[in-house]
Amino acid sequence: MKKIFSILVIACVAMLFSACQKEGIYNPSKKISKIYFTDKNGNKSLSQVWGWNKNNTLEKIDNYSSNGTLSSTLNFTYEKKRLTRMNNYATNAYIEYKYDGKNLKEANLYSSGSLMDTYSFTYENGKITKIIDTYVHSKSAGNDVEMSPLQFILPDEIYNVTEENRKQFQPDGSKATTVFTYELTWDGNNISKLVRTVSGSSATLSLDIQYDKNNNPLKGAFLSFYFEDNVLDGNLCKNNVTRLESKSVAEGGNVTTNVYTYEYTYDGKWPVSRRFMGENSTLTEFEYTK
């Protein structure tokens, strides 16, 4: 079963990019052109092709199924190079972004014109430290996996765990509302800890994350498409996740702990592949434009 999890936001990090980034603008010095995925059985296929505008902003991502057919396209709309909207016409879903100065203020997910999720953001010292997600409507399975504002903010390794855990709190009724609060702790330019609480529940989820010292080529990208259990994404963090430990405490007090590890190969300081380690190991590879 396909799981689609994943990206967003930019800070001025001269060490990572050739020019200072403004929030809502993705213009890296290394530009992704294609992404390939090898599943746990060793089957390799093209998963994405990225298209770029003449002004170096991302125009679209073509998403391919494992049999090589085009399955969907994600399109990007800008105002003065700042991303304001992402559309997935295949599912009639889209995300709209609103800003307060240079900071992201709000991200809203719509399906067929109906609001599904609204996200608000709190900043400290130029970094997002709190995200409040008000889940206002039950989402169909297709929209739930194809697009989520949060997946374009957090590294996929983090998002995968939070989304899987979140499913137990998903409201069933079309009028139900659930509020998820995410508290982020930073170590330099990477999220080192995430704690999430849920309205009407004593359950909590906490993540401790470690990184390499090499460049994340998708820092600041607003998009991501995913195949099976592996994801390549753009996100808040400067470096690449190597280890994640999750601790989930249920309402009854039961504790579940899991550890996830990743290994990379590099061309200089830029990764060209990422392997999810474990029994069901998978591999993501990506090419850059010449």
JONOR-V997007 format. One record per residue. N is the residue number from 1. RES is the residue in three letters. PHI is phi as a letter, one per 20 degrees, with the letter a starting at -180 (NA if undefined). PSI is psi in degrees with one decimal (* if undefined). OMEGA is omega in degrees with one decimal (999 if undefined). Layout:
BEGIN
n = {N N}
res = {RES RES}
phi = {PHI PHI}
psi = {PSI PSI}
omega = {OMEGA OMEGA}
END
This chain:
BEGIN
n = {1 2 3 4 5 6 7 8 9 10 11 12 13 14 15 16 17 18 19 20 21 22 23 24 25 26 27 28 29 30 31 32 33 34 35 36 37 38 39 40 41 42 43 44 45 46 47 48 49 50 51 52 53 54 55 56 57 58 59 60 61 62 63 64 65 66 67 68 69 70 71 72 73 74 75 76 77 78 79 80 81 82 83 84 85 86 87 88 89 90 91 92 93 94 95 96 97 98 99 100 101 102 103 104 105 106 107 108 109 110 111 112 113 114 115 116 117 118 119 120 121 122 123 124 125 126 127 128 129 130 131 132 133 134 135 136 137 138 139 140 141 142 143 144 145 146 147 148 149 150 151 152 153 154 155 156 157 158 159 160 161 162 163 164 165 166 167 168 169 170 171 172 173 174 175 176 177 178 179 180 181 182 183 184 185 186 187 188 189 190 191 192 193 194 195 196 197 198 199 200 201 202 203 204 205 206 207 208 209 210 211 212 213 214 215 216 217 218 219 220 221 222 223 224 225 226 227 228 229 230 231 232 233 234 235 236 237 238 239 240 241 242 243 244 245 246 247 248 249 250 251 252 253 254 255 256 257 258 259 260 261 262 263 264 265 266 267 268 269 270 271 272 273 274 275 276 277 278 279 280 281 282 283 284 285 286 287 288 289 290}
res = {MET LYS LYS ILE PHE SER ILE LEU VAL ILE ALA CYS VAL ALA MET LEU PHE SER ALA CYS GLN LYS GLU GLY ILE TYR ASN PRO SER LYS LYS ILE SER LYS ILE TYR PHE THR ASP LYS ASN GLY ASN LYS SER LEU SER GLN VAL TRP GLY TRP ASN LYS ASN ASN THR LEU GLU LYS ILE ASP ASN TYR SER SER ASN GLY THR LEU SER SER THR LEU ASN PHE THR TYR GLU LYS LYS ARG LEU THR ARG MET ASN ASN TYR ALA THR ASN ALA TYR ILE GLU TYR LYS TYR ASP GLY LYS ASN LEU LYS GLU ALA ASN LEU TYR SER SER GLY SER LEU MET ASP THR TYR SER PHE THR TYR GLU ASN GLY LYS ILE THR LYS ILE ILE ASP THR TYR VAL HIS SER LYS SER ALA GLY ASN ASP VAL GLU MET SER PRO LEU GLN PHE ILE LEU PRO ASP GLU ILE TYR ASN VAL THR GLU GLU ASN ARG LYS GLN PHE GLN PRO ASP GLY SER LYS ALA THR THR VAL PHE THR TYR GLU LEU THR TRP ASP GLY ASN ASN ILE SER LYS LEU VAL ARG THR VAL SER GLY SER SER ALA THR LEU SER LEU ASP ILE GLN TYR ASP LYS ASN ASN ASN PRO LEU LYS GLY ALA PHE LEU SER PHE TYR PHE GLU ASP ASN VAL LEU ASP GLY ASN LEU CYS LYS ASN ASN VAL THR ARG LEU GLU SER LYS SER VAL ALA GLU GLY GLY ASN VAL THR THR ASN VAL TYR THR TYR GLU TYR THR TYR ASP GLY LYS TRP PRO VAL SER ARG ARG PHE MET GLY GLU ASN SER THR LEU THR GLU PHE GLU TYR THR LYS}
phi = {NA f c d c q NA r m c c f c f f e d f c f e d f n c d b f f d d f d b c d c d f f e n e d b f d b c d d d f f e m e f e a c e d d f f e n e f d a c d d c d c c l m e f d b c d d f f d l d b d d d c c c m e e f e b c c d c c l n e f d c c d d c d d c l n c f d b c d d d e d b f d f g f f f e f b b g f f e d e g f g f f g f f f f f f g f d f f e f f d f c c d d d d d d d d c m d c f e b c c c d c f m b e f c c c c d c c c e d d f e f d f n f d b a c c c l d c b c b d a f e f d d f d b c d d c d d f g f n f d c c c c c c c c c d c d m e d f d b c d e e p f d f c c d c b d d f f}
psi = {132.8 139.5 127.7 113.5 161.8 * 153.6 174.9 149.9 140.1 164.3 103.9 92.0 -28.8 -25.8 -39.0 161.3 -19.7 156.8 131.7 145.3 145.7 133.8 -0.2 123.5 108.7 69.4 161.0 -24.0 124.0 126.8 139.2 -43.0 151.9 134.3 149.6 133.5 119.9 -179.7 -16.9 2.6 10.8 118.8 138.3 156.2 129.5 -32.3 148.9 126.7 135.3 139.6 143.1 165.6 -26.0 13.7 9.7 154.9 126.3 -47.7 165.0 123.8 127.3 126.0 144.2 169.5 -19.2 5.2 3.3 147.9 122.9 -31.8 165.0 134.2 124.4 150.5 135.8 136.8 156.5 111.9 46.7 -3.9 127.3 127.0 -18.7 142.9 133.2 136.3 95.4 -21.7 -31.7 2.7 39.6 151.5 158.7 132.0 139.6 138.4 145.4 154.8 99.0 -127.1 -8.4 145.1 126.7 -41.1 144.9 127.9 134.0 128.3 148.5 120.0 36.4 -6.0 134.5 129.2 -47.3 145.5 131.0 133.4 154.1 137.5 135.0 147.3 126.9 39.0 5.7 146.9 122.9 -15.8 138.6 127.1 116.7 113.7 106.6 105.0 -4.7 142.8 134.7 144.5 159.8 -40.7 -49.0 -33.8 -36.8 -25.0 -34.2 141.0 130.3 -36.6 -31.8 -17.0 10.7 -48.4 147.9 144.5 -32.7 -35.0 -46.8 -40.7 -46.1 -44.8 -38.6 -41.0 -42.0 -32.6 -25.8 -30.2 -15.5 1.4 124.1 145.4 -38.1 150.6 -17.3 0.6 148.7 132.6 137.5 122.8 130.3 123.4 124.1 124.9 134.3 136.3 145.1 98.0 -120.7 22.9 147.9 116.1 -22.3 141.9 133.1 129.1 135.2 162.2 135.3 139.4 15.6 148.8 -1.0 145.0 158.3 129.5 139.9 136.9 127.8 140.7 157.3 162.3 -171.0 13.1 167.7 134.8 109.5 -11.3 15.1 122.2 -5.1 152.6 20.9 161.7 138.1 151.4 147.7 129.7 -126.9 10.1 149.6 145.0 129.2 169.3 148.9 -167.7 -27.0 144.8 -35.0 -177.3 133.9 128.6 -27.2 139.0 128.5 124.3 142.2 113.9 123.5 115.2 166.8 -33.2 -4.5 -7.0 138.1 131.5 127.0 135.0 150.1 132.1 135.1 151.1 143.1 146.6 154.0 151.3 152.8 99.7 -126.5 8.7 128.2 140.7 -10.8 155.8 127.4 126.6 119.3 151.8 -173.3 -39.9 58.1 136.1 164.2 131.1 131.0 145.6 149.2 152.2 157.1 151.2 *}
omega = {-179.7 173.7 -175.9 -173.3 175.5 999 169.5 164.5 -171.5 170.0 -179.7 -178.2 -174.7 -179.0 -176.3 -176.9 -178.6 178.1 -179.6 -177.8 170.7 -175.5 -177.5 -179.8 179.4 -177.1 -174.6 177.1 173.3 -175.1 177.7 174.3 179.9 176.9 178.9 -179.5 174.8 -175.4 -175.2 178.2 178.2 -179.7 -177.6 179.0 173.0 -179.1 -177.7 168.3 -177.0 177.0 -174.9 174.3 179.6 178.7 175.0 171.4 -179.5 -178.1 -174.8 169.2 172.9 -176.1 -176.1 174.4 -175.6 178.1 174.5 180.0 177.7 -176.1 179.4 177.8 175.0 -177.8 -173.6 179.4 -175.2 165.5 -176.1 177.0 178.5 -179.0 178.4 -176.4 170.3 -179.4 166.4 -173.9 -179.6 -179.9 -178.2 178.5 177.2 177.1 175.8 -178.8 176.4 -173.1 170.7 -171.0 179.8 -175.7 172.8 -178.2 -171.8 172.8 -175.9 178.3 178.9 172.2 -178.3 177.0 179.9 178.9 -179.7 -178.2 169.4 -176.7 173.5 -170.5 175.5 -177.8 167.7 179.8 175.5 -179.1 176.5 179.9 177.8 174.7 175.4 -178.7 175.9 -175.8 -166.6 -173.9 174.4 -179.4 173.4 -178.1 -177.8 -180.0 -177.1 -177.6 -175.5 -176.7 172.3 177.7 -176.8 -178.4 177.8 179.0 -175.3 169.6 -173.9 179.3 176.6 -176.4 -179.1 -176.8 -178.5 -178.2 178.9 179.3 -176.7 -173.5 -178.7 -179.2 -175.3 -178.4 -179.2 -176.2 -177.2 -179.5 -176.3 178.1 176.0 -179.6 175.8 178.3 -179.3 175.3 -176.4 173.8 -174.7 168.4 -173.1 -178.2 178.0 174.6 -177.8 -178.7 174.7 175.0 -179.8 173.2 -174.6 178.8 177.5 -178.2 174.3 -179.4 177.8 173.8 176.6 -179.0 171.2 -169.2 175.0 -173.0 168.8 -179.6 -178.2 -173.9 168.3 -174.3 -177.2 176.5 179.3 176.1 -177.4 -171.9 178.1 171.4 -165.2 179.8 179.8 -174.9 -176.8 -175.5 168.7 -170.3 170.7 -170.1 -176.0 -163.8 -177.0 -174.4 -172.4 -178.2 176.3 -178.9 177.4 175.3 -178.9 176.6 -179.6 178.1 -179.0 -178.8 179.5 178.6 178.7 -176.9 176.1 -179.3 177.7 177.2 179.6 -179.8 -177.3 175.9 -174.0 163.5 -170.4 165.2 -169.3 178.1 -177.9 179.7 174.9 174.4 175.6 179.2 172.1 -174.6 179.1 -176.4 -180.0 -175.9 176.5 -176.4 172.8 178.4 177.3 179.3 177.3 175.1 -177.8 999}
END
